[in-house]
Amino acid sequence: MTFQYSGTTLITGSDDNFKFIVAEMDCYNDPMIFEMTEKDVECALYTGGKLKGSTYEIKSITELIEDLKWHREEGKWNMTKKEYVQYIEKGSLSLDCFE
């Protein structure tokens, strides 16, 4: 499985799925190994999406890197790029709180 961002290889290796360990600092519980499916890695790196059982949209690492680049270049840290563009175009921010 190989994944890339801007021509740089991020994950490569055997055909095994990506695994990672989660352990507590206080060691009350045993460390656990988590294994990501290929779809999980694809979503995490490139497409983002909604977690099962949730309506909350999760951004991909690619989207987060692009957001960070925009914030650093523009020096705007108090709102998202989307909110900033909307504010410049309309002079206000729209609330969209209810489904």
Secondary structure, DSSP 8 states (H G I E B T S, - for coil): --EEETTEEEE--SSS--EEEE--SS-SS--EEEE--HHHHHIIIII-EE-TT---EE--HHHHHHHHHHHHHHT--SS-HHHHHHHHHHSS-------
